[in-house]
Amino acid sequence: MFYRVIFTIWVTIILLTPALCFHIFSRSDAANTYWRAFWTFAYLAFLTHVYWTVIGTFHGDLHEVFHSQEGVATDPEKIVDNPGPDFFLTAWWGLDVLLAWTVSDNRTWVRVQRGAVHMLAFGMFFGAFVLASKAGIVARLLGIVMALTVTGCALLRLIVQENDPKSLIAVLYVKAFQFLNLFVRWHKLPTFLAVTNLGALREVLRAKNLHNTSDIPVTEPKGLRPTVPFESRYLCEREQDGQYNDLDKPTMGNASLNPNDALNGSEFTLSNPGARFGRNIPLSEVDPARDGGLPRSEVRGW
């Protein structure tokens, strides 16, 4: 029974490590199937560990579980260090697994609580496997591997990927500087904090003040220039209209094209959705097909 308890918690941390890493790189606007699979199976392993601890070892006696450190248990192996936090994590983790399979990830409150429970799980497992004095060699090794892997993924994500505006880190980052700016404006802060403050402002502008126009349906197909198939020469050059400025998104930021005179962009006949500028007003709010003109007061105000 003792080894069932030990081995199931080892399996939990082995599955939890990739789950934490996949969550770090996840975004609310993209599918997170790998994260959900590892997160769910890690929870099932943890639930099995709790079962063997409570039912198998203590025969369902919760009083003995919560007071095992006070000498209630006669067996030295029957000691639970932090039963309260363990049960709290069990309940919260189970709730998030349920939400992962039933509720869309594209909601701020879901992302915020999900980030919090991931941080709680990481902290508790790091404490139990690395910081605890009774942790064995194998357990401490698994904890160190988890810590190094998750920390490395977090640093890598900061370098290669923008923040998800609905994630816990982004929300705390923005809210902290919004609160600070109630008392001190960004340009009056020390240089490092001022630059960090501008980064928080950039997160807000990315999330709320620039709307993508590349997904607008094309109404005149004859004016659409197809994306040119990739060639090796695009590693060091680009098309006339700027296609393959970005190898991953070849039409991003490209210009219009005049097939008759490449130098005359004022009379272009071919274009691409990637040539559109982003807008700071949702297109649904500026639909030109709506009936009625703007009131004179709105024209003067504009």
N, C-alpha and C positions, 0 to 999 in steps of 0.2 A: 504493500500500500504506500509506503514511504517513497519508493522509486516511481510509482505511478504519479504521485504528486510532483516529484522533481522533474521527471521526463516530460510531463505535459506542459510545465511552465517553460522548459527549454524549447519545446516545439512552438510555444506561443511567441517567444522572442525571435525565433528564426523566421516565422511568418510575419511578425510585426515589423521587422526591419524593412523589407521591401514595401510594405504597406505605407509606412511613414515616408519613404522616399518617393513613391508614386504620388502621395498626397502633396508633397512639396512642389512637384512639377504639374499638378492638376490645375485646371481652370474651370470656372463655372460654366463657360460657354462651349466646353468640349466633353466628350464621353470619358468617363473614368473607370472603365471596366476592369483593368488590371488592379487598380487600387481597391475597388470594391470587392474583388475576389480575395485578395490577400487580407484585407481588413476583416472580411466575414469569417474566413477560415481561421485567422488568428484569434478572433473572438470565440469561435467554437472550441478551439484548443484551450483558451483561458477558462471558458465555462466548464470544460471537462476537469481542468485543474481545480477549480472551485468545488466541483461536485466531489472529487476524490478527497478533498480536504475536509469539507463539511460533513458529507454523508459517509464516506469511506473511513476517514480517520477519527472524526468526532461523533459519528453515528447520529448526526443531525442535532447535536446539543449546542445551540448557539451561545448559551451562557458559558459553556466551557471554551468555546472558540474565542469569545471576547475577553475572557479572563484567564487565558492559558498562561500569560506571563506572570500571573499572580500566584502560581503554584497550584492551581486547581488541577492541572493535568499532571499525572504521575510519570508519564513517558516523556523524556527529554526531547524526543523528536516531534512531540505534539505541541508545538509552540507556534502561534501565529503572531508575527510582530505588529502588523498594522491592519487588523480586521476591518475597522471602519472605512478607511480609504479604499481597501480592496473591494468591499461590497459597493461602495459608491462608484468606483470605476466600472464594476460589473454592470451596474444599472445604467450608467450613462453610455457606456460603450454599446450595450445592447440596444438602447434607444437610437443611437446614431446608425447602427447597422440596419435597424428597421426603417429609419428615414432614408438611408441610402438606396433601399429597394422600393420605396413607395413614394418619395417626394423628390421633385426636381432639384437638382443641385444648383440651379440658377436663381437662388434666393439668398439674400444677404444673411438673414438670421441663421439659415442652415449652414452656410459657409463659416460664419463666425463661431457657432457652437462646435462645429466639426474641427476647426483649427484648435479650439480650446481643449477638446477631449484628446486630440492627438498630442498636444503639448503635455497634458496630464499623464497620458500613457507613457510617453517618452521619459518624463521625469521620474515616474514611479518605478519603471523597469530599470532605469539607470541607477536609481538609488538601491533597488533590491539586488541587482546583479553586480554592481561595481562598488558602491559605497558601503554596503552592509558588511559588517565584520565577519559574519558566518558564511558569506558567499564562497563557494569552492572555486577551484582553478578554472574548471570548464565554464561555470556560470559567469565568473569575472571576465573570461575571454569573450564569451558571447556578448556581454554588456559593452565591452570596449569596442568590439567590432560594430555593434549597433550604433554607438555614439559617434565613432569615426565616420561610418558610412552616412548617417543622417546629417551630420555636420558638413561633410563634404558635399552632399547633394544640395544643402541649403546655400552654401557658398557658390556652387556652380549655378544654381537658379538665379541668384542675384546678378551674376555676370551675363548670362545668356538669355534671360527671359524677363519680360516686364511683369510687374505685380498684377495680380488679379484684384481688381478694385473691390471685390466682394469677400476677399479672404480676411482672416482675422488680423494678420500682420498689417495689411494695407489699411484696414479700418482703424486699428490702434494708432498707426503711423499718422494718418490724416487727422484723426480726432485729437491727438495729443498736441499737434501744432495749431489746430484751430482753437483749442483752449488756451494755448500759450499766447497766440496772437490777440486774444482779448485783452491782454495786459501789455504785451510788447510786440510791436510790428517787426516783420522779418528783417527789415534793413537796419534795425537797431540792435540786432542780436550779434554776438561774436561771429566771426567769419564762418567757422565750421557749421555752427547752428543755423546761420542764415542760408548757407548753401543747402543744408539738409531741409530747411523750411521750404525753399524753392522746389525741392524734389517732391515734397508733399503737395504743393500747389500744382505741380505737373501731374500728379496722380489724379487730382480732382478734374483738371482740364481734360485729361485723356478719357476719363469716365463720363463726364457730363457736358463737355463743351466742343466736342468734335464728333460728327456723325458720319459714318461711312457712306459713300455714294457709289461704290463699285458694284453693289448688289442690285442697283436699279435695273429693271428689265429694259432691254433694248427695244425701242419702238421703230427704228429704221434699220433693219438688218443689212440693207445694201450699204450703209455707211459704216459698218463695223469691219474693222481690219482683224482677221483671225490672228491668233497668237502664232508666231513663227516657231516651228519645231526647233528644239535645242540642237546646237552644233558646238563642237569643241572650241571654235574661235570665240565664242561668247565668254570664255574664261578671261579674255584680255581685251575684248571690244564689245560693242553693242550695236543694235539696229539704229537706223536713222532717227526713228521717233523715240528712241530711248528704251525699247524693249530689251530686257535682260540687264537693266541696271541692277536688278536683284535677281539672282539665279533661282531663288525659291519662288518668287512672285514676279514673273517676267513682265507683266503689264503694269506693275506698280510704278506710278510716277511718270509713265511715258507720255509723250506729246501726241498731237494729231499729225497726220501725214498728208502731204499733197503729192500724189504719184507723178504728176506732170512736172513739178518743180519742187524738189526736196528743200530748197532754200526759201520758198515762199510759204510760210505757215499761215498766212492770213486767209488763204483760199483753200483750205484743206477739204478733202472729201472723205477721208477715212480716219476713223478714230477708234478708241477703245475705252471701256469703262474705267480702266486704270488711269486714263488721262484726266479724270475729273478731280477737282479739288474737294477736300473734305469740307463739310459745312458745320457752322455752329448753331444751326437751327434744324430740327428734324424735318425731313422733306414732307412728312405728313401734315406739317403746319404751314407749308408754303405751296400747297397744291394750286396751280394756276387755273385748273378746271372748275374751281368753286364759283358759284354764282355770286354776283355782286362785287363791287369794287371796295376799296378801303375808304372808310369815312374820312372826311377832310381833316378832322382833328388828328387822326392817326397819321395821315400823310405829313402834316406839319410836324408832328412829333418825331416821325422818322427822319 
